[in-house]
Amino acid sequence: MVGVPMSFSATPGSIRRHAPLPGQHTDEVLAELDARRL
């Protein structure tokens, strides 16, 4: 299914970017999780 999952009358939704590739943000997420441990 492609599209915006919800509909709002005053603020119509749009898709501005493609979804991230698998693993594209892994390093950033793991670094943020590790920083929260401290």
PQR file with spaces between the fields and no chain letter, atoms N, CA, C, O and H, PARSE charges and radii, in Angstrom:
ATOM       1  N    MET     1       0.846   -1.170    0.000 -0.4000 1.5000
ATOM       2  CA   MET     1       0.000    0.000    0.000 -0.0000 2.0000
ATOM       3  C    MET     1       0.892    1.234    0.000  0.5500 1.7000
ATOM       4  O    MET     1       1.799    1.357    0.823 -0.5500 1.4000
ATOM       5  N    VAL     2       0.633    2.122   -0.906 -0.4000 1.5000
ATOM       6  CA   VAL     2       1.399    3.353   -1.009 -0.0000 2.0000
ATOM       7  C    VAL     2       0.458    4.514   -0.770  0.5500 1.7000
ATOM       8  O    VAL     2      -0.670    4.523   -1.262 -0.5500 1.4000
ATOM       9  H    VAL     2      -0.104    2.022   -1.575  0.4000 1.0000
ATOM      10  N    GLY     3       0.919    5.485   -0.021 -0.4000 1.5000
ATOM      11  CA   GLY     3       0.107    6.666    0.219 -0.0000 2.0000
ATOM      12  C    GLY     3       0.196    7.117    1.655  0.5500 1.7000
ATOM      13  O    GLY     3       0.995    6.602    2.437 -0.5500 1.4000
ATOM      14  H    GLY     3       1.836    5.478    0.379  0.4000 1.0000
ATOM      15  N    VAL     4      -0.621    8.069    1.989 -0.4000 1.5000
ATOM      16  CA   VAL     4      -0.671    8.630    3.331 -0.0000 2.0000
ATOM      17  C    VAL     4      -1.739    7.852    4.112  0.5500 1.7000
ATOM      18  O    VAL     4      -2.880    7.774    3.657 -0.5500 1.4000
ATOM      19  H    VAL     4      -1.270    8.487    1.354  0.4000 1.0000
ATOM      20  N    PRO     5      -1.400    7.274    5.277 -0.5600 1.5000
ATOM      21  CA   PRO     5      -2.349    6.421    5.982  0.2800 2.0000
ATOM      22  C    PRO     5      -3.519    7.142    6.642  0.5500 1.7000
ATOM      23  O    PRO     5      -4.515    6.499    6.974 -0.5500 1.4000
ATOM      24  N    MET     6      -3.434    8.451    6.842 -0.4000 1.5000
ATOM      25  CA   MET     6      -4.506    9.215    7.474 -0.0000 2.0000
ATOM      26  C    MET     6      -4.880   10.392    6.594  0.5500 1.7000
ATOM      27  O    MET     6      -4.097   10.837    5.755 -0.5500 1.4000
ATOM      28  H    MET     6      -2.626    8.974    6.572  0.4000 1.0000
ATOM      29  N    SER     7      -6.077   10.883    6.799 -0.4000 1.5000
ATOM      30  CA   SER     7      -6.533   12.032    6.030 -0.0000 2.0000
ATOM      31  C    SER     7      -7.017   13.121    6.984  0.5500 1.7000
ATOM      32  O    SER     7      -7.874   12.869    7.830 -0.5500 1.4000
ATOM      33  H    SER     7      -6.713   10.522    7.481  0.4000 1.0000
ATOM      34  N    PHE     8      -6.474   14.318    6.850 -0.4000 1.5000
ATOM      35  CA   PHE     8      -6.868   15.464    7.656 -0.0000 2.0000
ATOM      36  C    PHE     8      -7.387   16.544    6.714  0.5500 1.7000
ATOM      37  O    PHE     8      -6.744   16.844    5.708 -0.5500 1.4000
ATOM      38  H    PHE     8      -5.778   14.522    6.163  0.4000 1.0000
ATOM      39  N    SER     9      -8.515   17.120    7.018 -0.4000 1.5000
ATOM      40  CA   SER     9      -9.110   18.089    6.100 -0.0000 2.0000
ATOM      41  C    SER     9      -8.329   19.400    6.027  0.5500 1.7000
ATOM      42  O    SER     9      -8.219   19.980    4.947 -0.5500 1.4000
ATOM      43  H    SER     9      -9.037   16.876    7.835  0.4000 1.0000
ATOM      44  N    ALA    10      -7.785   19.881    7.142 -0.4000 1.5000
ATOM      45  CA   ALA    10      -7.106   21.174    7.154 -0.0000 2.0000
ATOM      46  C    ALA    10      -5.637   21.071    6.752  0.5500 1.7000
ATOM      47  O    ALA    10      -5.053   22.058    6.306 -0.5500 1.4000
ATOM      48  H    ALA    10      -7.874   19.410    8.020  0.4000 1.0000
ATOM      49  N    THR    11      -5.043   19.913    6.900 -0.4000 1.5000
ATOM      50  CA   THR    11      -3.629   19.738    6.580 -0.0000 2.0000
ATOM      51  C    THR    11      -3.446   18.468    5.754  0.5500 1.7000
ATOM      52  O    THR    11      -3.163   17.406    6.309 -0.5500 1.4000
ATOM      53  H    THR    11      -5.518   19.111    7.262  0.4000 1.0000
ATOM      54  N    PRO    12      -3.601   18.563    4.454 -0.5600 1.5000
ATOM      55  CA   PRO    12      -3.445   17.362    3.623  0.2800 2.0000
ATOM      56  C    PRO    12      -2.017   16.822    3.703  0.5500 1.7000
ATOM      57  O    PRO    12      -1.055   17.590    3.693 -0.5500 1.4000
ATOM      58  N    GLY    13      -1.890   15.528    3.779 -0.4000 1.5000
ATOM      59  CA   GLY    13      -0.576   14.906    3.894 -0.0000 2.0000
ATOM      60  C    GLY    13       0.079   14.698    2.542  0.5500 1.7000
ATOM      61  O    GLY    13      -0.577   14.721    1.501 -0.5500 1.4000
ATOM      62  H    GLY    13      -2.672   14.904    3.787  0.4000 1.0000
ATOM      63  N    SER    14       1.376   14.495    2.581 -0.4000 1.5000
ATOM      64  CA   SER    14       2.118   14.184    1.363 -0.0000 2.0000
ATOM      65  C    SER    14       3.352   13.383    1.742  0.5500 1.7000
ATOM      66  O    SER    14       3.818   13.434    2.881 -0.5500 1.4000
ATOM      67  H    SER    14       1.909   14.476    3.426  0.4000 1.0000
ATOM      68  N    ILE    15       3.865   12.653    0.785 -0.4000 1.5000
ATOM      69  CA   ILE    15       5.100   11.896    0.987 -0.0000 2.0000
ATOM      70  C    ILE    15       6.205   12.695    0.327  0.5500 1.7000
ATOM      71  O    ILE    15       6.182   12.911   -0.884 -0.5500 1.4000
ATOM      72  H    ILE    15       3.487   12.612   -0.139  0.4000 1.0000
ATOM      73  N    ARG    16       7.179   13.138    1.123 -0.4000 1.5000
ATOM      74  CA   ARG    16       8.227   14.015    0.607 -0.0000 2.0000
ATOM      75  C    ARG    16       9.531   13.288    0.308  0.5500 1.7000
ATOM      76  O    ARG    16      10.341   13.761   -0.489 -0.5500 1.4000
ATOM      77  H    ARG    16       7.198   12.962    2.107  0.4000 1.0000
ATOM      78  N    ARG    17       9.733   12.141    0.943 -0.4000 1.5000
ATOM      79  CA   ARG    17      10.976   11.391    0.740 -0.0000 2.0000
ATOM      80  C    ARG    17      10.672    9.905    0.672  0.5500 1.7000
ATOM      81  O    ARG    17       9.599    9.456    1.074 -0.5500 1.4000
ATOM      82  H    ARG    17       9.075   11.756    1.590  0.4000 1.0000
ATOM      83  N    HIS    18      11.614    9.166    0.168 -0.4000 1.5000
ATOM      84  CA   HIS    18      11.470    7.721    0.151 -0.0000 2.0000
ATOM      85  C    HIS    18      11.847    7.161    1.527  0.5500 1.7000
ATOM      86  O    HIS    18      12.483    7.846    2.327 -0.5500 1.4000
ATOM      87  H    HIS    18      12.486    9.531   -0.158  0.4000 1.0000
ATOM      88  N    ALA    19      11.463    5.952    1.787 -0.4000 1.5000
ATOM      89  CA   ALA    19      11.809    5.292    3.050 -0.0000 2.0000
ATOM      90  C    ALA    19      13.314    5.027    3.094  0.5500 1.7000
ATOM      91  O    ALA    19      13.936    4.843    2.048 -0.5500 1.4000
ATOM      92  H    ALA    19      10.947    5.395    1.137  0.4000 1.0000
ATOM      93  N    PRO    20      13.909    5.004    4.291 -0.5600 1.5000
ATOM      94  CA   PRO    20      15.340    4.719    4.372  0.2800 2.0000
ATOM      95  C    PRO    20      15.640    3.285    3.930  0.5500 1.7000
ATOM      96  O    PRO    20      14.793    2.397    4.037 -0.5500 1.4000
ATOM      97  N    LEU    21      16.831    3.082    3.443 -0.4000 1.5000
ATOM      98  CA   LEU    21      17.261    1.749    3.058 -0.0000 2.0000
ATOM      99  C    LEU    21      17.507    0.922    4.315  0.5500 1.7000
ATOM     100  O    LEU    21      17.816    1.488    5.364 -0.5500 1.4000
ATOM     101  H    LEU    21      17.519    3.803    3.356  0.4000 1.0000
ATOM     102  N    PRO    22      17.379   -0.393    4.237 -0.5600 1.5000
ATOM     103  CA   PRO    22      17.666   -1.227    5.410  0.2800 2.0000
ATOM     104  C    PRO    22      19.092   -0.981    5.910  0.5500 1.7000
ATOM     105  O    PRO    22      20.054   -1.063    5.146 -0.5500 1.4000
ATOM     106  N    GLY    23      19.208   -0.678    7.198 -0.4000 1.5000
ATOM     107  CA   GLY    23      20.505   -0.434    7.807 -0.0000 2.0000
ATOM     108  C    GLY    23      21.056    0.964    7.612  0.5500 1.7000
ATOM     109  O    GLY    23      22.150    1.264    8.090 -0.5500 1.4000
ATOM     110  H    GLY    23      18.426   -0.611    7.819  0.4000 1.0000
ATOM     111  N    GLN    24      20.328    1.824    6.924 -0.4000 1.5000
ATOM     112  CA   GLN    24      20.842    3.160    6.612 -0.0000 2.0000
ATOM     113  C    GLN    24      21.118    3.980    7.871  0.5500 1.7000
ATOM     114  O    GLN    24      22.066    4.766    7.881 -0.5500 1.4000
ATOM     115  H    GLN    24      19.439    1.580    6.536  0.4000 1.0000
ATOM     116  N    HIS    25      20.334    3.827    8.916 -0.4000 1.5000
ATOM     117  CA   HIS    25      20.497    4.631   10.129 -0.0000 2.0000
ATOM     118  C    HIS    25      20.957    3.805   11.329  0.5500 1.7000
ATOM     119  O    HIS    25      20.883    4.266   12.468 -0.5500 1.4000
ATOM     120  H    HIS    25      19.564    3.189    8.907  0.4000 1.0000
ATOM     121  N    THR    26      21.425    2.604   11.076 -0.4000 1.5000
ATOM     122  CA   THR    26      21.803    1.705   12.170 -0.0000 2.0000
ATOM     123  C    THR    26      22.862    2.320   13.075  0.5500 1.7000
ATOM     124  O    THR    26      22.717    2.288   14.297 -0.5500 1.4000
ATOM     125  H    THR    26      21.485    2.229   10.151  0.4000 1.0000
ATOM     126  N    ASP    27      23.917    2.877   12.503 -0.4000 1.5000
ATOM     127  CA   ASP    27      25.001    3.447   13.315 -0.0000 2.0000
ATOM     128  C    ASP    27      24.490    4.579   14.205  0.5500 1.7000
ATOM     129  O    ASP    27      24.866    4.665   15.375 -0.5500 1.4000
ATOM     130  H    ASP    27      24.035    2.903   11.511  0.4000 1.0000
ATOM     131  N    GLU    28      23.642    5.442   13.662 -0.4000 1.5000
ATOM     132  CA   GLU    28      23.111    6.555   14.439 -0.0000 2.0000
ATOM     133  C    GLU    28      22.217    6.066   15.577  0.5500 1.7000
ATOM     134  O    GLU    28      22.296    6.575   16.695 -0.5500 1.4000
ATOM     135  H    GLU    28      23.337    5.372   12.712  0.4000 1.0000
ATOM     136  N    VAL    29      21.374    5.085   15.295 -0.4000 1.5000
ATOM     137  CA   VAL    29      20.470    4.562   16.322 -0.0000 2.0000
ATOM     138  C    VAL    29      21.265    3.883   17.432  0.5500 1.7000
ATOM     139  O    VAL    29      21.003    4.118   18.612 -0.5500 1.4000
ATOM     140  H    VAL    29      21.310    4.671   14.387  0.4000 1.0000
ATOM     141  N    LEU    30      22.223    3.052   17.071 -0.4000 1.5000
ATOM     142  CA   LEU    30      23.024    2.362   18.090 -0.0000 2.0000
ATOM     143  C    LEU    30      23.847    3.350   18.915  0.5500 1.7000
ATOM     144  O    LEU    30      24.002    3.164   20.122 -0.5500 1.4000
ATOM     145  H    LEU    30      22.435    2.860   16.113  0.4000 1.0000
ATOM     146  N    ALA    31      24.370    4.386   18.285 -0.4000 1.5000
ATOM     147  CA   ALA    31      25.129    5.397   19.025 -0.0000 2.0000
ATOM     148  C    ALA    31      24.219    6.128   20.005  0.5500 1.7000
ATOM     149  O    ALA    31      24.633    6.413   21.129 -0.5500 1.4000
ATOM     150  H    ALA    31      24.244    4.537   17.305  0.4000 1.0000
ATOM     151  N    GLU    32      22.998    6.434   19.604 -0.4000 1.5000
ATOM     152  CA   GLU    32      22.066    7.110   20.500 -0.0000 2.0000
ATOM     153  C    GLU    32      21.665    6.199   21.666  0.5500 1.7000
ATOM     154  O    GLU    32      21.570    6.662   22.802 -0.5500 1.4000
ATOM     155  H    GLU    32      22.663    6.203   18.691  0.4000 1.0000
ATOM     156  N    LEU    33      21.434    4.933   21.402 -0.4000 1.5000
ATOM     157  CA   LEU    33      21.090    4.003   22.482 -0.0000 2.0000
ATOM     158  C    LEU    33      22.242    3.840   23.462  0.5500 1.7000
ATOM     159  O    LEU    33      22.023    3.776   24.672 -0.5500 1.4000
ATOM     160  H    LEU    33      21.511    4.556   20.479  0.4000 1.0000
ATOM     161  N    ASP    34      23.450    3.774   22.957 -0.4000 1.5000
ATOM     162  CA   ASP    34      24.625    3.649   23.832 -0.0000 2.0000
ATOM     163  C    ASP    34      24.799    4.905   24.667  0.5500 1.7000
ATOM     164  O    ASP    34      25.184    4.805   25.832 -0.5500 1.4000
ATOM     165  H    ASP    34      23.628    3.826   21.975  0.4000 1.0000
ATOM     166  N    ALA    35      24.531    6.086   24.117 -0.4000 1.5000
ATOM     167  CA   ALA    35      24.660    7.344   24.854 -0.0000 2.0000
ATOM     168  C    ALA    35      23.655    7.413   25.986  0.5500 1.7000
ATOM     169  O    ALA    35      23.922    8.049   27.005 -0.5500 1.4000
ATOM     170  H    ALA    35      24.218    6.167   23.171  0.4000 1.0000
ATOM     171  N    ARG    36      22.507    6.775   25.831 -0.4000 1.5000
ATOM     172  CA   ARG    36      21.483    6.806   26.881 -0.0000 2.0000
ATOM     173  C    ARG    36      21.865    5.928   28.064  0.5500 1.7000
ATOM     174  O    ARG    36      21.339    6.119   29.160 -0.5500 1.4000
ATOM     175  H    ARG    36      22.290    6.258   25.003  0.4000 1.0000
ATOM     176  N    ARG    37      22.766    4.972   27.872 -0.4000 1.5000
ATOM     177  CA   ARG    37      23.183    4.092   28.960 -0.0000 2.0000
ATOM     178  C    ARG    37      24.012    4.829   30.006  0.5500 1.7000
ATOM     179  O    ARG    37      23.995    4.481   31.187 -0.5500 1.4000
ATOM     180  H    ARG    37      23.193    4.816   26.982  0.4000 1.0000
ATOM     181  N    LEU    38      24.728    5.839   29.563 -0.4000 1.5000
ATOM     182  CA   LEU    38      25.650    6.550   30.466 -0.0000 2.0000
ATOM     183  C    LEU    38      24.939    7.318   31.532  0.5500 1.7000
ATOM     184  O    LEU    38      25.581    7.963   32.361 -0.5500 1.4000
ATOM     185  H    LEU    38      24.742    6.122   28.604  0.4000 1.0000
